[in-house]
Amino acid sequence: MAAEQIEAAAERMREAGQSEASIRQFSFALEKVLSGEETMIPSAELEPAPDVPLLESLPDVDAAAVLERLAVIKLNGGLATSMGLQQPKSLLEARDGRTFLEIIVGQTLALRRRHGVRLPLILMNSRATRTPTLAALERFPELRTPELPEDFLQSMVPKLDAESMLPARWPAAPELEWCPPGHGDVYASLLGSGLLDALREQGFRYVMISNSDNLGATVDPLIAGHIVREGIPFLMEVVLGTAADRKGGHIARRRSDGQLVLRETAQTPEEDAESFRDFRKWRYYNTNSLWIDLEAIAARFADGGRLDLPVIINRKTVDPRDKSSTPVLQLESAMGAAIGSFPGAALLQVPRTRFVPVKTNDDLLLLRSDVFRLADEFRIEPATEDGVQPFVALDKQYFGMIDDFEARMPGGPPSLREAKSFVVNGDVRFGAGVVVRGEVELDAPGDGLEIEDGAVLGDG
């Protein structure tokens, strides 16, 4: 029976024009699930990762020499529908009137000019983000790198009928029969698109991969020099955990063989939920910024190979808006989980300034506020002396969607540089020049609350 299901899924992917590398990777994931292989990672099988080097402890390098063989890939497949977006998240204003994409392009061009290197910027798009993103890039013809594409497409994989495990069918909206396979797909798509070979043919040896919504994830020559000097095949940037990271993916070491692994919430048994949230024990948290030797990737895929990525199973309905529609499984993998497939993989502890992801409008408020500034060469930097960010929690009903969020702050975000926490409950509208100090929690009455221009909230 398993052979039938695997072949049916593979055939559907071929019909849809998916690469053989992506088909192999998905078939392997499906085989794991059908065989009953455990997808959970119990705490008993893990121990905390050992101490890792700090970015600031790395020695100086010849920046031009180490960057000349480096390319940059930004994951750009998301529409951030949870924020109410109908466009690529990277085309949303990040701060100072510039989009995420404009800032990323600015960072890249600045590094090229400073060090005299090629430094290609390549986007992994989805079918939903490709056209508008490439249209936006037409404003930057100087960004193009000869002999290399501006982007490549992530794969799409079939949703599986939860009962039969065959590809789900939904004639009313056939596009809902498909889903993205998670950002762990970047490796198979690199190969299947031909980009892996193209980069190697053009003399590139290393790649930095990060999310387009994390503007702190810039190219640092010290990290590039570190992986070259130490011969590291796969390096993950990590940050020390805080209470805010308790739901994030942490790094641990597998007791059986000492290999570093990434554990996500969806891979944690229910009885280990409390252990998973112990950020002091697990310490190091994934930033989704990776530095990888292209030769190591090529070796893993040689002769029809694939990566042994842990499978994340998401249980949904084929039409997510119709809970009565066919129950399905969506098989995904995490990009950082590849750390378990590379012997010699390493971690590097980086400061929080390199980890500024925007997943919600709470994050966007911080990024747009005076807690950060857009510095020279398009660097996103903390604007406070200690670099500590306040806790922000906006009412999801009134601030969760981008249009609602922006409509309630027409004069711009409140000043948060003197704030420790900022919690908003209910329908609150802010005038221009509002200042938040110390710990502030607002509770709006049923008819809403108006904060006047120049108001100072809290006393610090």
Secondary structure, 3 states (H helix, E strand, C coil): CHHHHHHHHHHHHHHCCCCHHHHHHHHHHHHHHHCCCCCCCCHHHEEECCCCCEHHHCCCCCHHHHHCCEEEEEEECCCCHHHCCCCCHHHCEEECCEEHHHHHHHHHHHHHHHHCCCCCEEEEECCCCHHHHHHHHCCCHHHCCCCCCCEEECCCEECEECCCCCECCCCCCHHHHEECCCHHHHHHHHHHCCHHHHHHHCCCCEEEEEECCECCCCCCHHHHHHHHHHCCCEEEEEEECCHHHCCCCEEEEECCCCCEEEECHHHCCHHHHHHHCCHHHHCEEEEEEEEEEHHHHHHHHHHHCCCCCCCEEEEEECCCCCCCCCEEEEEECCHHHHHHHCCCCEEEECCHHHCCECCCHHHHHHHHCCCEEECHHHCEEECCCCCCCCEEEECHHHHCCHHHHHHCCCCCCCEEEEEEEEEEECCEEECCCCEEEEEEEEECCCCCEEECCCCEECCC
